[in-house]
Amino acid sequence: MPDQTIYFKNGKMYKVYPSDQENWYDAKYLVSDGIIYDLENVLDIKRIPVPDFAKSNPDLMSGYGVTGSLDYVIRMKAGNARSKGLIRESDELYRKAILLMQASGISYDERPYLYYAKELLREGRFQESEIEEKRAYAIVEQQRRAEAYPYKTLHQKLFFQTLEVCKELGRDHLEIMYLYSCCEQCAKYHGRVYSISGKDKRFPKIPDFILETGEIHPGCSHSITSFDPRFNTILFRGADVDAVIISNRPFVDDRTDSEKQAYNDYLKRRKKDSRPYITTDEKEYYRIKYTLPDIAPKSLSGYVRMKNARSKNFMKLRDIAENRGIRISLLNQ
């Protein structure tokens, strides 16, 4: 069977040859906007230009979806190349993927940008890993600021854009949509229709602090949309309810037990998800592994267990490591 070739136009995949039934993330050749590139040749990888993603189909889920976006495919190819021992090629693919991600129009968090830094850390290339890690966070922070500009957060930006839409449509009403999993503060205000001006007495006037900040509280994730008063219902707890009646219920925390539990579960997930993709424990372990290979634990998980237990062997290892310039944190990671 001939080597697999993947075809892209404006950064989106439209064809795989000879078969689209196999894993295209390890294709040998890329044809991007009519030009062929060898994905296992460093010079060819460097030659791949950043396409004009904006000219591609605006429906991201069309065709092969997100997994057919050039940045995603190149990133996956980088991992596959590394598993085959093509380290230089993989390095170049990761660097190219980072450039492509920034231009793709897809909103990525830190994790995909940190894949390369983590690979470098695992290989003992510490200085390079630190550089790539800083670069990743800087890219994401820059993108977040650009998305939110001129506001502090994207959520605020969307709110004030909604206000502009209301002005253009001549509407005086906003809906803070019901959210099953929310905090006690949000529970007082969500699932209601508000009058922006306060002139429509059927509905409460939207609080000034929300009108000024676009949020119920900092970090609030509620969706606030324009509301057409010709419709007399809104969605609340899975059912269409009378908009006037539900909007005038008392401003108290009226969450059910299941809603409170859902919010507590959300907080647990958020705490788990907020753990850095590259942890301090990992940085310590791999430095120990490459600097003190004779006494290093056999695995990262083993190191974390002995560290959490503050075992005698760990305290001894810590002293030796710190004498070799490896800083060990005793904070929970």
TORKOL-4160 file (C-alpha; in steps of 0.2 Angstrom, whole numbers, padded with zeros to 4 digits, m for minus):
333
<pt num="1" X="0000" Y="0000" Z="0000"/>
<pt num="2" X="0007" Y="0017" Z="m0004"/>
<pt num="3" X="0011" Y="0030" Z="0009"/>
<pt num="4" X="m0004" Y="0039" Z="0016"/>
<pt num="5" X="m0007" Y="0057" Z="0010"/>
<pt num="6" X="m0019" Y="0069" Z="0018"/>
<pt num="7" X="m0026" Y="0084" Z="0008"/>
<pt num="8" X="m0030" Y="0101" Z="0015"/>
<pt num="9" X="m0038" Y="0117" Z="0008"/>
<pt num="10" X="m0036" Y="0133" Z="0019"/>
<pt num="11" X="m0032" Y="0123" Z="0034"/>
<pt num="12" X="m0046" Y="0110" Z="0033"/>
<pt num="13" X="m0044" Y="0092" Z="0028"/>
<pt num="14" X="m0055" Y="0086" Z="0013"/>
<pt num="15" X="m0047" Y="0070" Z="0007"/>
<pt num="16" X="m0036" Y="0055" Z="0013"/>
<pt num="17" X="m0027" Y="0044" Z="0001"/>
<pt num="18" X="m0027" Y="0029" Z="m0001"/>
<pt num="19" X="m0040" Y="0026" Z="0013"/>
<pt num="20" X="m0049" Y="0037" Z="0025"/>
<pt num="21" X="m0054" Y="0022" Z="0035"/>
<pt num="22" X="m0037" Y="0022" Z="0044"/>
<pt num="23" X="m0028" Y="0034" Z="0056"/>
<pt num="24" X="m0023" Y="0049" Z="0046"/>
<pt num="25" X="m0013" Y="0056" Z="0060"/>
<pt num="26" X="0002" Y="0047" Z="0055"/>
<pt num="27" X="0001" Y="0051" Z="0036"/>
<pt num="28" X="0018" Y="0052" Z="0027"/>
<pt num="29" X="0013" Y="0066" Z="0015"/>
<pt num="30" X="0003" Y="0082" Z="0017"/>
<pt num="31" X="m0004" Y="0091" Z="0002"/>
<pt num="32" X="m0009" Y="0109" Z="0008"/>
<pt num="33" X="m0017" Y="0121" Z="m0005"/>
<pt num="34" X="m0010" Y="0111" Z="m0019"/>
<pt num="35" X="0008" Y="0109" Z="m0013"/>
<pt num="36" X="0015" Y="0092" Z="m0006"/>
<pt num="37" X="0026" Y="0091" Z="0009"/>
<pt num="38" X="0035" Y="0076" Z="0017"/>
<pt num="39" X="0029" Y="0076" Z="0036"/>
<pt num="40" X="0045" Y="0066" Z="0041"/>
<pt num="41" X="0057" Y="0078" Z="0033"/>
<pt num="42" X="0063" Y="0092" Z="0044"/>
<pt num="43" X="0066" Y="0104" Z="0029"/>
<pt num="44" X="0049" Y="0100" Z="0022"/>
<pt num="45" X="0040" Y="0103" Z="0039"/>
<pt num="46" X="0048" Y="0120" Z="0040"/>
<pt num="47" X="0042" Y="0124" Z="0023"/>
<pt num="48" X="0023" Y="0121" Z="0027"/>
<pt num="49" X="0015" Y="0139" Z="0027"/>
<pt num="50" X="0001" Y="0144" Z="0039"/>
<pt num="51" X="m0014" Y="0144" Z="0028"/>
<pt num="52" X="m0028" Y="0156" Z="0028"/>
<pt num="53" X="m0040" Y="0147" Z="0040"/>
<pt num="54" X="m0053" Y="0161" Z="0038"/>
<pt num="55" X="m0056" Y="0156" Z="0020"/>
<pt num="56" X="m0061" Y="0138" Z="0025"/>
<pt num="57" X="m0079" Y="0132" Z="0029"/>
<pt num="58" X="m0085" Y="0142" Z="0044"/>
<pt num="59" X="m0094" Y="0127" Z="0050"/>
<pt num="60" X="m0080" Y="0119" Z="0060"/>
<pt num="61" X="m0089" Y="0103" Z="0062"/>
<pt num="62" X="m0091" Y="0100" Z="0043"/>
<pt num="63" X="m0081" Y="0087" Z="0035"/>
<pt num="64" X="m0069" Y="0079" Z="0047"/>
<pt num="65" X="m0073" Y="0092" Z="0060"/>
<pt num="66" X="m0060" Y="0099" Z="0073"/>
<pt num="67" X="m0050" Y="0083" Z="0071"/>
<pt num="68" X="m0047" Y="0087" Z="0053"/>
<pt num="69" X="m0040" Y="0105" Z="0056"/>
<pt num="70" X="m0022" Y="0106" Z="0051"/>
<pt num="71" X="m0015" Y="0112" Z="0068"/>
<pt num="72" X="m0024" Y="0097" Z="0076"/>
<pt num="73" X="m0017" Y="0084" Z="0063"/>
<pt num="74" X="0001" Y="0091" Z="0064"/>
<pt num="75" X="0000" Y="0090" Z="0083"/>
<pt num="76" X="m0005" Y="0072" Z="0082"/>
<pt num="77" X="0008" Y="0068" Z="0069"/>
<pt num="78" X="0021" Y="0076" Z="0081"/>
<pt num="79" X="0017" Y="0063" Z="0094"/>
<pt num="80" X="0017" Y="0049" Z="0082"/>
<pt num="81" X="0034" Y="0054" Z="0075"/>
<pt num="82" X="0041" Y="0055" Z="0092"/>
<pt num="83" X="0035" Y="0037" Z="0096"/>
<pt num="84" X="0044" Y="0031" Z="0081"/>
<pt num="85" X="0060" Y="0039" Z="0086"/>
<pt num="86" X="0059" Y="0054" Z="0074"/>
<pt num="87" X="0064" Y="0067" Z="0087"/>
<pt num="88" X="0070" Y="0081" Z="0076"/>
<pt num="89" X="0055" Y="0079" Z="0065"/>
<pt num="90" X="0044" Y="0078" Z="0080"/>
<pt num="91" X="0052" Y="0094" Z="0087"/>
<pt num="92" X="0048" Y="0103" Z="0071"/>
<pt num="93" X="0031" Y="0097" Z="0070"/>
<pt num="94" X="0027" Y="0103" Z="0087"/>
<pt num="95" X="0034" Y="0120" Z="0083"/>
<pt num="96" X="0024" Y="0121" Z="0067"/>
<pt num="97" X="0008" Y="0115" Z="0076"/>
<pt num="98" X="0010" Y="0129" Z="0089"/>
<pt num="99" X="0010" Y="0142" Z="0075"/>
<pt num="100" X="m0005" Y="0134" Z="0067"/>
<pt num="101" X="m0015" Y="0133" Z="0083"/>
<pt num="102" X="m0013" Y="0152" Z="0085"/>
<pt num="103" X="m0020" Y="0155" Z="0067"/>
<pt num="104" X="m0033" Y="0142" Z="0067"/>
<pt num="105" X="m0047" Y="0152" Z="0075"/>
<pt num="106" X="m0050" Y="0138" Z="0088"/>
<pt num="107" X="m0050" Y="0143" Z="0106"/>
<pt num="108" X="m0037" Y="0132" Z="0114"/>
<pt num="109" X="m0033" Y="0132" Z="0133"/>
<pt num="110" X="m0015" Y="0130" Z="0139"/>
<pt num="111" X="m0014" Y="0111" Z="0138"/>
<pt num="112" X="m0012" Y="0108" Z="0119"/>
<pt num="113" X="0001" Y="0122" Z="0119"/>
<pt num="114" X="0010" Y="0113" Z="0133"/>
<pt num="115" X="0012" Y="0096" Z="0125"/>
<pt num="116" X="0029" Y="0100" Z="0117"/>
<pt num="117" X="0035" Y="0107" Z="0134"/>
<pt num="118" X="0030" Y="0091" Z="0143"/>
<pt num="119" X="0039" Y="0080" Z="0130"/>
<pt num="120" X="0055" Y="0090" Z="0132"/>
<pt num="121" X="0053" Y="0089" Z="0151"/>
<pt num="122" X="0051" Y="0070" Z="0150"/>
<pt num="123" X="0067" Y="0069" Z="0140"/>
<pt num="124" X="0078" Y="0079" Z="0152"/>
<pt num="125" X="0078" Y="0094" Z="0140"/>
<pt num="126" X="0074" Y="0106" Z="0155"/>
<pt num="127" X="0080" Y="0123" Z="0148"/>
<pt num="128" X="0070" Y="0120" Z="0132"/>
<pt num="129" X="0055" Y="0114" Z="0142"/>
<pt num="130" X="0055" Y="0130" Z="0152"/>
<pt num="131" X="0056" Y="0141" Z="0137"/>
<pt num="132" X="0042" Y="0132" Z="0128"/>
<pt num="133" X="0031" Y="0132" Z="0144"/>
<pt num="134" X="0033" Y="0151" Z="0146"/>
<pt num="135" X="0029" Y="0153" Z="0128"/>
<pt num="136" X="0013" Y="0143" Z="0129"/>
<pt num="137" X="0006" Y="0153" Z="0144"/>
<pt num="138" X="0011" Y="0169" Z="0135"/>
<pt num="139" X="0002" Y="0164" Z="0119"/>
<pt num="140" X="m0014" Y="0159" Z="0129"/>
<pt num="141" X="m0014" Y="0175" Z="0139"/>
<pt num="142" X="m0012" Y="0185" Z="0124"/>
<pt num="143" X="m0026" Y="0177" Z="0115"/>
<pt num="144" X="m0037" Y="0179" Z="0130"/>
<pt num="145" X="m0034" Y="0197" Z="0131"/>
<pt num="146" X="m0037" Y="0199" Z="0112"/>
<pt num="147" X="m0053" Y="0189" Z="0113"/>
<pt num="148" X="m0059" Y="0200" Z="0128"/>
<pt num="149" X="m0053" Y="0217" Z="0122"/>
<pt num="150" X="m0057" Y="0230" Z="0127"/>
<pt num="151" X="m0065" Y="0222" Z="0142"/>
<pt num="152" X="m0056" Y="0211" Z="0156"/>
<pt num="153" X="m0065" Y="0195" Z="0151"/>
<pt num="154" X="m0073" Y="0187" Z="0136"/>
<pt num="155" X="m0089" Y="0185" Z="0146"/>
<pt num="156" X="m0090" Y="0204" Z="0149"/>
<pt num="157" X="m0087" Y="0207" Z="0131"/>
<pt num="158" X="m0101" Y="0196" Z="0126"/>
<pt num="159" X="m0113" Y="0204" Z="0138"/>
<pt num="160" X="m0110" Y="0222" Z="0132"/>
<pt num="161" X="m0111" Y="0215" Z="0114"/>
<pt num="162" X="m0128" Y="0209" Z="0119"/>
<pt num="163" X="m0133" Y="0226" Z="0125"/>
<pt num="164" X="m0128" Y="0233" Z="0109"/>
<pt num="165" X="m0139" Y="0221" Z="0100"/>
<pt num="166" X="m0154" Y="0226" Z="0111"/>
<pt num="167" X="m0151" Y="0244" Z="0106"/>
<pt num="168" X="m0151" Y="0240" Z="0088"/>
<pt num="169" X="m0167" Y="0229" Z="0089"/>
<pt num="170" X="m0175" Y="0242" Z="0100"/>
<pt num="171" X="m0177" Y="0229" Z="0114"/>
<pt num="172" X="m0178" Y="0233" Z="0133"/>
<pt num="173" X="m0176" Y="0216" Z="0140"/>
<pt num="174" X="m0163" Y="0204" Z="0145"/>
<pt num="175" X="m0164" Y="0186" Z="0151"/>
<pt num="176" X="m0151" Y="0179" Z="0163"/>
<pt num="177" X="m0153" Y="0161" Z="0158"/>
<pt num="178" X="m0156" Y="0147" Z="0171"/>
<pt num="179" X="m0141" Y="0136" Z="0175"/>
<pt num="180" X="m0144" Y="0120" Z="0184"/>
<pt num="181" X="m0127" Y="0120" Z="0193"/>
<pt num="182" X="m0124" Y="0138" Z="0200"/>
<pt num="183" X="m0118" Y="0146" Z="0217"/>
<pt num="184" X="m0130" Y="0153" Z="0230"/>
<pt num="185" X="m0127" Y="0171" Z="0223"/>
<pt num="186" X="m0131" Y="0167" Z="0205"/>
<pt num="187" X="m0147" Y="0157" Z="0211"/>
<pt num="188" X="m0155" Y="0174" Z="0216"/>
<pt num="189" X="m0153" Y="0182" Z="0199"/>
<pt num="190" X="m0154" Y="0168" Z="0186"/>
<pt num="191" X="m0169" Y="0161" Z="0177"/>
<pt num="192" X="m0177" Y="0179" Z="0175"/>
<pt num="193" X="m0181" Y="0192" Z="0162"/>
<pt num="194" X="m0176" Y="0210" Z="0167"/>
<pt num="195" X="m0181" Y="0227" Z="0160"/>
<pt num="196" X="m0165" Y="0236" Z="0156"/>
<pt num="197" X="m0173" Y="0253" Z="0158"/>
<pt num="198" X="m0185" Y="0248" Z="0172"/>
<pt num="199" X="m0199" Y="0255" Z="0162"/>
<pt num="200" X="m0208" Y="0238" Z="0159"/>
<pt num="201" X="m0215" Y="0235" Z="0177"/>
<pt num="202" X="m0219" Y="0217" Z="0173"/>
<pt num="203" X="m0201" Y="0213" Z="0175"/>
<pt num="204" X="m0188" Y="0218" Z="0188"/>
<pt num="205" X="m0175" Y="0231" Z="0183"/>
<pt num="206" X="m0159" Y="0223" Z="0179"/>
<pt num="207" X="m0147" Y="0227" Z="0194"/>
<pt num="208" X="m0135" Y="0241" Z="0191"/>
<pt num="209" X="m0120" Y="0231" Z="0196"/>
<pt num="210" X="m0124" Y="0218" Z="0182"/>
<pt num="211" X="m0127" Y="0232" Z="0170"/>
<pt num="212" X="m0110" Y="0240" Z="0174"/>
<pt num="213" X="m0100" Y="0224" Z="0175"/>
<pt num="214" X="m0109" Y="0211" Z="0164"/>
<pt num="215" X="m0108" Y="0198" Z="0178"/>
<pt num="216" X="m0117" Y="0193" Z="0194"/>
<pt num="217" X="m0100" Y="0191" Z="0202"/>
<pt num="218" X="m0082" Y="0190" Z="0196"/>
<pt num="219" X="m0080" Y="0173" Z="0186"/>
<pt num="220" X="m0098" Y="0171" Z="0184"/>
<pt num="221" X="m0102" Y="0160" Z="0169"/>
<pt num="222" X="m0121" Y="0164" Z="0166"/>
<pt num="223" X="m0127" Y="0167" Z="0149"/>
<pt num="224" X="m0136" Y="0184" Z="0147"/>
<pt num="225" X="m0146" Y="0186" Z="0131"/>
<pt num="226" X="m0158" Y="0198" Z="0124"/>
<pt num="227" X="m0177" Y="0193" Z="0126"/>
<pt num="228" X="m0191" Y="0197" Z="0115"/>
<pt num="229" X="m0206" Y="0201" Z="0126"/>
<pt num="230" X="m0218" Y="0194" Z="0112"/>
<pt num="231" X="m0214" Y="0177" Z="0120"/>
<pt num="232" X="m0221" Y="0175" Z="0137"/>
<pt num="233" X="m0211" Y="0160" Z="0143"/>
<pt num="234" X="m0193" Y="0156" Z="0147"/>
<pt num="235" X="m0185" Y="0139" Z="0151"/>
<pt num="236" X="m0183" Y="0135" Z="0169"/>
<pt num="237" X="m0178" Y="0119" Z="0177"/>
<pt num="238" X="m0182" Y="0110" Z="0160"/>
<pt num="239" X="m0199" Y="0117" Z="0158"/>
<pt num="240" X="m0207" Y="0132" Z="0149"/>
<pt num="241" X="m0213" Y="0143" Z="0163"/>
<pt num="242" X="m0222" Y="0160" Z="0163"/>
<pt num="243" X="m0209" Y="0173" Z="0161"/>
<pt num="244" X="m0217" Y="0186" Z="0172"/>
<pt num="245" X="m0221" Y="0175" Z="0186"/>
<pt num="246" X="m0204" Y="0167" Z="0187"/>
<pt num="247" X="m0195" Y="0183" Z="0185"/>
<pt num="248" X="m0204" Y="0190" Z="0200"/>
<pt num="249" X="m0201" Y="0176" Z="0213"/>
<pt num="250" X="m0191" Y="0182" Z="0228"/>
<pt num="251" X="m0173" Y="0186" Z="0226"/>
<pt num="252" X="m0167" Y="0172" Z="0237"/>
<pt num="253" X="m0156" Y="0156" Z="0235"/>
<pt num="254" X="m0170" Y="0144" Z="0230"/>
<pt num="255" X="m0159" Y="0130" Z="0223"/>
<pt num="256" X="m0165" Y="0112" Z="0226"/>
<pt num="257" X="m0155" Y="0100" Z="0235"/>
<pt num="258" X="m0150" Y="0092" Z="0218"/>
<pt num="259" X="m0145" Y="0109" Z="0211"/>
<pt num="260" X="m0134" Y="0112" Z="0226"/>
<pt num="261" X="m0126" Y="0095" Z="0225"/>
<pt num="262" X="m0123" Y="0098" Z="0206"/>
<pt num="263" X="m0114" Y="0114" Z="0210"/>
<pt num="264" X="m0103" Y="0105" Z="0223"/>
<pt num="265" X="m0099" Y="0092" Z="0211"/>
<pt num="266" X="m0094" Y="0106" Z="0198"/>
<pt num="267" X="m0082" Y="0114" Z="0211"/>
<pt num="268" X="m0074" Y="0097" Z="0214"/>
<pt num="269" X="m0072" Y="0095" Z="0195"/>
<pt num="270" X="m0065" Y="0112" Z="0193"/>
<pt num="271" X="m0052" Y="0110" Z="0207"/>
<pt num="272" X="m0047" Y="0094" Z="0198"/>
<pt num="273" X="m0046" Y="0102" Z="0181"/>
<pt num="274" X="m0037" Y="0117" Z="0188"/>
<pt num="275" X="m0022" Y="0106" Z="0191"/>
<pt num="276" X="m0007" Y="0112" Z="0180"/>
<pt num="277" X="m0004" Y="0101" Z="0165"/>
<pt num="278" X="0014" Y="0101" Z="0170"/>
<pt num="279" X="0015" Y="0100" Z="0189"/>
<pt num="280" X="0029" Y="0104" Z="0201"/>
<pt num="281" X="0030" Y="0086" Z="0205"/>
<pt num="282" X="0034" Y="0081" Z="0187"/>
<pt num="283" X="0047" Y="0095" Z="0186"/>
<pt num="284" X="0056" Y="0088" Z="0202"/>
<pt num="285" X="0054" Y="0070" Z="0197"/>
<pt num="286" X="0062" Y="0071" Z="0180"/>
<pt num="287" X="0076" Y="0082" Z="0186"/>
<pt num="288" X="0080" Y="0069" Z="0200"/>
<pt num="289" X="0078" Y="0055" Z="0187"/>
<pt num="290" X="0092" Y="0063" Z="0175"/>
<pt num="291" X="0103" Y="0070" Z="0189"/>
<pt num="292" X="0102" Y="0056" Z="0201"/>
<pt num="293" X="0097" Y="0041" Z="0191"/>
<pt num="294" X="0104" Y="0028" Z="0204"/>
<pt num="295" X="0093" Y="0034" Z="0218"/>
<pt num="296" X="0078" Y="0041" Z="0208"/>
<pt num="297" X="0061" Y="0032" Z="0211"/>
<pt num="298" X="0056" Y="0021" Z="0196"/>
<pt num="299" X="0041" Y="0031" Z="0191"/>
<pt num="300" X="0033" Y="0048" Z="0193"/>
<pt num="301" X="0018" Y="0040" Z="0203"/>
<pt num="302" X="0031" Y="0032" Z="0215"/>
<pt num="303" X="0039" Y="0048" Z="0218"/>
<pt num="304" X="0022" Y="0057" Z="0221"/>
<pt num="305" X="0017" Y="0043" Z="0234"/>
<pt num="306" X="0033" Y="0044" Z="0244"/>
<pt num="307" X="0032" Y="0063" Z="0243"/>
<pt num="308" X="0014" Y="0064" Z="0250"/>
<pt num="309" X="0019" Y="0051" Z="0263"/>
<pt num="310" X="0034" Y="0062" Z="0268"/>
<pt num="311" X="0043" Y="0045" Z="0270"/>
<pt num="312" X="0061" Y="0044" Z="0277"/>
<pt num="313" X="0067" Y="0039" Z="0260"/>
<pt num="314" X="0059" Y="0054" Z="0252"/>
<pt num="315" X="0067" Y="0066" Z="0265"/>
<pt num="316" X="0083" Y="0058" Z="0262"/>
<pt num="317" X="0081" Y="0060" Z="0243"/>
<pt num="318" X="0075" Y="0078" Z="0246"/>
<pt num="319" X="0091" Y="0083" Z="0255"/>
<pt num="320" X="0102" Y="0075" Z="0241"/>
<pt num="321" X="0092" Y="0083" Z="0227"/>
<pt num="322" X="0093" Y="0100" Z="0235"/>
<pt num="323" X="0112" Y="0098" Z="0238"/>
<pt num="324" X="0113" Y="0095" Z="0219"/>
<pt num="325" X="0103" Y="0111" Z="0215"/>
<pt num="326" X="0086" Y="0103" Z="0213"/>
<pt num="327" X="0073" Y="0113" Z="0223"/>
<pt num="328" X="0059" Y="0102" Z="0231"/>
<pt num="329" X="0043" Y="0109" Z="0236"/>
<pt num="330" X="0033" Y="0102" Z="0251"/>
<pt num="331" X="0017" Y="0110" Z="0246"/>
<pt num="332" X="0003" Y="0099" Z="0239"/>
<pt num="333" X="0003" Y="0098" Z="0220"/>
